Structures are given as structure tokens and as C-alpha cells.
Amino acid sequence: MTRAINFSAGPAALPAEVLQQAAAEMLDWQGSGQSVMEMSHRGKEFMAIAAAAEADLRELMAIPANYKVLFLQGGASLQFEMIPMNLLAGKGSADFVNTGEWAKKAIKAVKHFGKANVVASAEDSNFNYAPKQDTWKLDPNAAYVHYTANETIGGVEFHWVPETGNVPLVCDMSSNILSKPVDVSKYGLIYAGAQKNIGPAGLTIVIIRDDLIGKGNPAPSAMLDYKTHADNDSMYNTPPTYGIYIAGLVFQWLKKQGGLAAIEQKNIAKARLLYDFLDQSAFFKNPVRKEDRSRMNIPFTLANAELDDEFLKGAKARGMVQLKGHRSVGGMRASIYNAMPIEGVQALIDYMKEFETQHGK
Ligand SMILES: *Cc1c(COP(=O)(O)O)cnc(C)c1O
């Protein structure tokens, strides 16, 4: 068996150690005689798995006690709707920063519930930067301020946390959660689909400050109300049990790596390696403003787009998969989340060098 060097943007590669442990426990989780998939979510075995996953996530992210961690479903996309449903709270509008494809979807979803005020946008430059805070035209009466910490498609990442005063800060952290330490206390709500940097698709994590729970006006129906899930420890209905289990194994793996400060150093080193190569190349290029470049998703183009297919074919022959850029932007994209070792990035660069020598002038 050979494992591919997987540059998928999501669902993305998971640490091999995690998959090996899951495989070893597949038929019999710790002497229970059951697969985690077969367990009652209310039984003591699964309750212990879920409690450990939450405790490890709290430890990794240093989540303060006045925040709830919710294990939900529906992806980040359902959060685009649940957030305005629960947080607009009778106020007319929320402020949004438009940084690209995912921000646009979050903005669009608000229209069923209220108004999305775009207070800053990078559309003027094809979304290749993160608008600086001093350009944001924040409304002090907004219900909340929403931004996308990492634009998975455009490869633009905020390397700073916005200041929004008393207005709660809401963040789509789907593609860079757990890639570095963050000060959770600066946020009202953080959400992330699991399939980028946490675990399998199907699990969505919401970290929400206590005082923002139960404020929906009008109150959303039960399944769409954070209060329902908070009051029932994410067990109002059947949660995505296997996803929670795998996420828990990933949290343990991260702790063994030294936690988020240690994984951040690895992520910085991996990203620097690839950007340094791109910046000296006359053939490959990344369009994003340097200080806003993503450490997780690195889009790049070839000097001649007619060579894209050949590049992908050669990559595949070398065991490297999922390098094709998003259909909306073309070119290539290397997603290098926590589970991508630096050796994988180096293998890509070695291949790119070879390709440039063959095809560059
Ligand atoms: C993938 C992604 C989403 C959408 O996630 P789903 O789980 O497919 O709904 C939203 N925001 C960002 C930043 C993403 O990377």
C-alpha cells in the first residue's frame, strides 16, 4: 500500500496515525465489542468519547469556561444561516468583510433574515488581499461582525484578529482552525466544518460565548436554535458520532505534536518553503499580497495554462493528487493543512522544479 500525497482542499488528508488507530479500533473499541459507529450516542462509551473530544479541544484552543462547544451537522454552510437566525436578535443588520468565495456565500445567506452590510471588500483586486482594519466602515449598531479567517479558494488568510469593540466578532474558521493558537476570548462565535483541518465531513464545530445563546428574535425552530444544542450537550438529536470520535483522535494527535504553537511553527515552515519557491520561479506564480498569504491553501498558476493538464498528470504519476485549482479560479492549489508533512511539500517543489526546467524558457 502507498498513501498518496494528498493536497485536497477538503475533505482533506488526515494524519496516518489517526487512521491507523481508527482502523485498529474499527471492530472493537477498547474492549466494548462494538465499532464506535454502532454505539448508542447516549451510552457510557460514546459519552466518554465525546467528553474527551470536547475536553481536548478546549485544552488545545484554551477555550474559556464561558464558551460552549457544540458538535453540529450541516457544514459551515448551515452556519451561514443559523448565525443570522440566532444572532441578528431583532437588529436589522450585521457587518461583513467580503474576502472572496466563502465570504460571499455567508453574505448571501443573510438575506432571508435581515441585512448584510459589506463594510470592506477585496473585490477591487480580484480578492487577492485581506482588507486592513482601518478601511472597515463598521456600524456600531450592527448585531455582529463576520469575517472569513481563511479563504480556502483564494488563499487569503487574516494573520491578525479584527477589533470590533462591543460588537460580537463572528468568524468562519473552517480552513485554518487548529493551525495556530487563537485568542478565543476575542470572538463571540467561531465555526468550522470539520473536513478541512479537524476530521471527516459531517461534523461542524461551533464555539459560542454563553451570552449569545438563546437570543434569536424571533426564536428559531428547535434544531436551528443554538440554545437547543447547548442545553442538551449536542445530544438533542443523534450527533455525528463517528466524526466526533475521529476529531477526538485528531485532537490527541495535535497534543502529541506539542499543541497549536508547535503545529503553527510547522505550518509556517511548510508555507514558507512553497512561497519562497514560487517567488523565485519565473514559471509558477501566486497572486496573493504577501502579508495576507494563506498557510493552508496555496493557489498558483503556470506561465502557460495549456500545460495544466500535463502538470497534473505528472504530479499524479509521482503520487501527488488533488492539485487542481478550484473550478472558479483555475490553475493549481496546494492545500497543506496540519496533516501534510513538510516532506510532502518538498516533493511538490522538487517536481515543480523539474517541470519548470522542462517547460520554462
Ligand atoms: C469548505 C468551506 C465552507 C463550506 O463548508 P461546508 O461544510 O461544505 O458547508 C465554508 N467556509 C470555508 C472557509 C470553507 O473552507
The ligand as an ORCA input file, in Angstrom:
! r2SCAN-3c Opt
* xyz 0 1
  C     -15.346     24.491      2.946
  C     -15.698     25.818      3.490
  C     -17.026     26.190      3.737
  C     -18.203     25.289      3.422
  O     -18.194     24.175      4.184
  P     -19.364     23.066      4.072
  O     -19.009     22.175      5.198
  O     -19.216     22.433      2.725
  O     -20.653     23.750      4.225
  C     -17.269     27.433      4.280
  N     -16.279     28.278      4.562
  C     -14.987     27.969      4.333
  C     -13.908     28.956      4.673
  C     -14.649     26.726      3.791
  O     -13.362     26.414      3.562
*
